[in-house]
Amino acid sequence: MWEGLGYYARARNLSKASRLVMRDHRGVLPSDMNEWGKIPGIGRYTAAAIASMAFGADEVALDGNIKRVISRVFKIRIPVNTSIGEKTLLMLASRYLPAGRAGDYNQGLMDIGATICLPKNPDCGICPVKNICEAWKKNLQGRLPVLKRKPKPQTLVKTGAVVKRGRKVLIIQRQSKGLLGGMWEFPSAVVKGNPSVELSSVINSTYKLKVISTKYLDTINHAYTHFKLTEHVFLCTLKKETKLLPGFRWISVGELSNYPMGKVDRWIANKMNSENG
């Protein structure tokens, strides 16, 4: 049911979190930020946001909007997306937090960042904190916040094998942890050279499958959060029957819709369905 929404770890963490709350908190959501920090999928920001807005705890919820507002108000030159930058902003935001009003304080700063103190072309004329904003006084809004440059996303090239036997195809379930954890896919592997030339060797070394390419299917481009992927997909057959690694399964093409997949493999599955009528 989560397929296509991305961030698949969230679905798994949601399940783990609900079980933990039932086991350790007797089904009552905790009010303490530190207790929220122990729950799967909950980081510092989310823990502080829940504790302050739902339970009135005096905690600063430092999201992207608040970081931008604080960095401009106090003219912070340290990159905000670094450890020292975040500690500096947290210290400043905490210094002015009104006791007993953390929820209003956090939501107010978020709203200013979301509607007025925008990343580009902030509407400073109507900003309620412009008179104390060092960036506004010195016309530095366009230069703040300072961000540490992220590395350019890496591009991976893969070759994929749709191994077919009659009306059945071979799929394998990914490990439960990591990218697309627990989902199903067609065998594929990263290549350094020509995808069609390296197909047999990399599929064999990765899955212990000896395949023969019979047809080029297509090339798929897809962008993930931290890298880009180009996958060249080929229709294949096995050279000979072999003992399959754990996780492999032969299924009919018509059953592919019953198995959760990432976007690349779902595209391949849909193409196989269309070609098989």
C-alpha positions in Angstrom: 0.0 0.0 0.0 3.0 2.3 0.6 4.5 1.6 -2.9 5.2 4.7 -4.9 5.2 7.1 -1.9 9.0 6.7 -1.2 10.7 6.9 2.1 9.9 3.3 2.7 11.7 3.2 6.1 8.9 5.4 7.4 6.3 2.6 7.0 8.6 0.2 8.8 9.3 2.7 11.6 5.7 3.5 12.0 5.0 -0.2 12.6 7.9 -0.5 15.0 7.0 2.7 16.8 3.4 1.6 17.4 4.6 -1.7 18.9 7.1 0.1 21.1 4.5 2.5 22.4 2.2 -0.4 23.3 5.0 -2.4 24.9 6.9 0.3 26.8 4.2 3.0 27.4 1.0 0.9 27.7 -0.4 2.5 24.6 0.0 6.1 25.9 2.1 8.4 23.8 5.0 9.8 25.8 5.1 13.6 26.6 8.9 13.7 27.2 11.1 14.7 24.3 13.8 12.2 25.4 11.3 9.4 25.4 10.2 10.3 21.9 13.8 10.2 20.8 13.9 6.5 21.6 11.1 5.8 19.2 12.1 4.5 15.7 11.9 7.1 13.0 11.8 10.1 15.4 14.7 12.5 15.2 15.5 15.5 17.4 13.3 17.9 15.5 10.2 15.7 15.4 10.7 14.8 19.1 10.8 18.5 20.1 7.9 19.4 17.8 5.6 16.7 19.4 6.8 17.5 22.9 6.2 21.2 22.6 3.1 21.4 20.4 1.2 18.4 21.7 2.3 18.4 25.4 3.5 21.9 26.1 7.1 21.0 26.9 9.7 23.8 26.7 11.6 22.5 23.7 12.8 24.2 20.5 11.8 22.4 17.3 14.6 23.4 14.9 13.2 22.8 11.4 14.4 24.4 8.1 12.1 27.4 8.4 13.2 28.2 12.0 16.8 27.8 11.0 16.4 30.4 8.3 14.6 32.9 10.5 17.1 32.6 13.4 20.2 32.7 11.1 18.9 36.0 9.5 17.8 37.6 12.8 21.2 37.0 14.4 23.2 37.2 11.1 24.8 33.8 11.6 27.7 33.2 9.2 28.2 29.5 10.1 26.7 27.0 7.7 23.4 26.0 9.2 23.5 22.5 7.8 26.6 21.5 10.0 26.8 20.3 13.5 28.2 23.5 14.9 25.8 25.6 12.9 22.8 23.6 14.3 24.2 23.9 17.9 24.5 27.6 17.5 21.0 28.1 16.2 19.6 25.8 18.9 21.3 27.8 21.6 20.0 31.1 20.2 16.4 29.8 19.7 16.4 28.3 23.2 17.6 31.6 24.8 14.4 33.4 23.7 11.9 30.6 24.2 9.1 31.8 26.4 8.5 29.4 29.3 5.2 27.5 28.8 4.7 28.8 25.3 7.1 26.7 23.3 4.4 25.3 21.0 3.3 28.8 20.0 6.9 30.0 19.7 7.9 27.1 17.4 4.8 27.3 15.3 5.1 31.1 15.0 8.7 30.9 13.8 7.8 28.2 11.4 5.0 30.3 10.0 7.2 33.3 9.6 9.7 31.1 7.7 7.1 29.5 5.6 5.2 32.6 4.6 7.4 35.7 5.0 11.1 34.8 5.6 11.3 32.8 2.4 14.5 31.4 0.9 14.3 33.8 -2.0 12.7 37.3 -2.0 11.5 37.4 1.6 8.7 39.8 2.3 10.6 41.8 5.0 8.2 44.7 4.9 5.5 42.8 6.7 7.8 40.7 8.9 7.0 41.1 12.7 10.6 40.6 13.7 12.3 42.9 11.1 13.2 45.5 13.7 15.5 43.1 15.5 16.7 41.3 12.3 20.4 41.9 11.6 20.1 40.6 8.1 17.4 43.1 7.3 19.3 46.0 8.8 22.4 45.2 6.7 20.5 43.9 3.6 22.0 40.5 3.9 18.8 38.4 3.5 19.9 37.0 0.1 23.1 35.7 1.6 21.7 34.0 4.6 21.4 31.3 5.7 24.9 30.0 4.8 24.7 26.4 3.6 27.6 24.0 3.3 27.6 22.7 -0.3 26.5 19.1 -0.7 28.5 16.8 -3.0 27.1 16.4 -6.5 24.9 13.3 -6.7 26.7 10.3 -8.0 25.3 8.6 -11.1 25.2 4.8 -11.1 24.9 2.7 -14.2 23.3 -0.7 -13.8 22.4 -3.6 -16.0 19.2 -5.4 -15.2 18.1 -9.0 -16.2 14.5 -10.0 -16.6 15.0 -13.7 -16.4 12.0 -15.5 -18.0 11.0 -19.1 -18.1 7.8 -19.6 -20.0 5.3 -17.2 -18.5 7.2 -16.9 -15.3 9.9 -14.4 -14.3 12.5 -14.4 -11.6 12.4 -11.8 -8.8 14.3 -11.4 -5.6 13.4 -9.7 -2.3 15.9 -7.0 -1.1 17.4 -7.1 2.4 15.1 -5.6 5.0 17.5 -2.7 5.8 18.7 -0.1 3.4 17.3 1.4 0.3 13.9 -0.1 -0.7 14.3 -2.5 2.1 12.1 -5.6 1.9 10.8 -4.8 -1.6 11.1 -7.0 -4.7 13.2 -6.5 -7.8 14.6 -8.0 -10.9 18.2 -9.0 -10.7 20.5 -6.0 -11.5 24.1 -4.9 -10.8 26.3 -1.9 -11.2 28.5 -1.9 -14.3 31.6 0.2 -15.2 31.6 -0.4 -18.9 29.1 -1.6 -21.6 25.9 -2.8 -19.9 25.1 -5.5 -22.5 28.7 -6.8 -22.5 29.0 -7.0 -18.7 25.5 -8.3 -18.1 26.3 -12.0 -17.9 29.4 -11.6 -15.7 27.9 -9.1 -13.2 24.7 -11.0 -12.8 26.6 -14.2 -12.2 29.0 -12.7 -9.7 26.1 -11.0 -7.8 23.5 -13.7 -7.9 25.2 -16.9 -9.0 22.9 -16.9 -12.1 24.2 -17.7 -15.5 22.0 -15.8 -17.9 21.9 -15.2 -21.7 20.5 -12.0 -23.0 17.8 -12.5 -25.7 16.4 -9.0 -26.1 17.1 -5.4 -25.1 14.0 -4.0 -23.3 14.8 -0.3 -22.5 16.8 2.1 -20.5 15.3 3.7 -17.4 16.6 6.9 -15.7 15.5 7.6 -12.1 16.7 10.0 -9.4 16.9 9.0 -5.8 17.6 11.3 -2.9 21.4 10.9 -2.9 22.2 9.5 -6.4 20.9 9.1 -9.9 20.4 5.8 -11.6 20.5 4.7 -15.3 19.5 1.1 -15.7 19.7 -0.8 -19.0 17.3 -3.7 -18.9 17.5 -7.0 -20.9 15.2 -9.9 -21.3 17.2 -13.1 -20.4 17.0 -16.8 -20.0 19.0 -19.1 -17.8 21.9 -21.1 -19.4 20.9 -24.0 -17.2 18.9 -24.6 -14.1 20.7 -23.7 -10.9 20.1 -23.6 -7.2 18.7 -20.2 -6.4 19.9 -18.0 -3.6 17.5 -17.4 -0.7 15.0 -14.7 -1.5 14.5 -15.6 -5.2 11.0 -16.6 -6.4 9.6 -17.6 -9.8 6.2 -16.0 -10.3 3.9 -15.5 -13.3 3.9 -12.1 -15.0 0.3 -11.6 -13.9 1.4 -11.9 -10.2 3.9 -9.0 -10.4 1.3 -6.5 -9.2 1.1 -8.4 -5.9 4.7 -7.8 -5.0 5.8 -4.3 -3.7 8.5 -2.8 -5.9 10.4 0.5 -6.3 9.6 2.7 -9.3 12.3 1.3 -11.6 11.3 -2.3 -11.1 7.6 -1.4 -11.2 8.2 0.2 -14.6 9.8 -3.1 -15.8 6.9 -5.1 -14.3 4.3 -3.0 -16.1 6.2 -3.3 -19.4 6.3 -7.1 -19.0 2.5 -7.1 -18.3 1.8 -5.0 -21.4 3.9 -7.2 -23.6 2.2 -10.3 -22.3 -1.3 -8.9 -23.0 
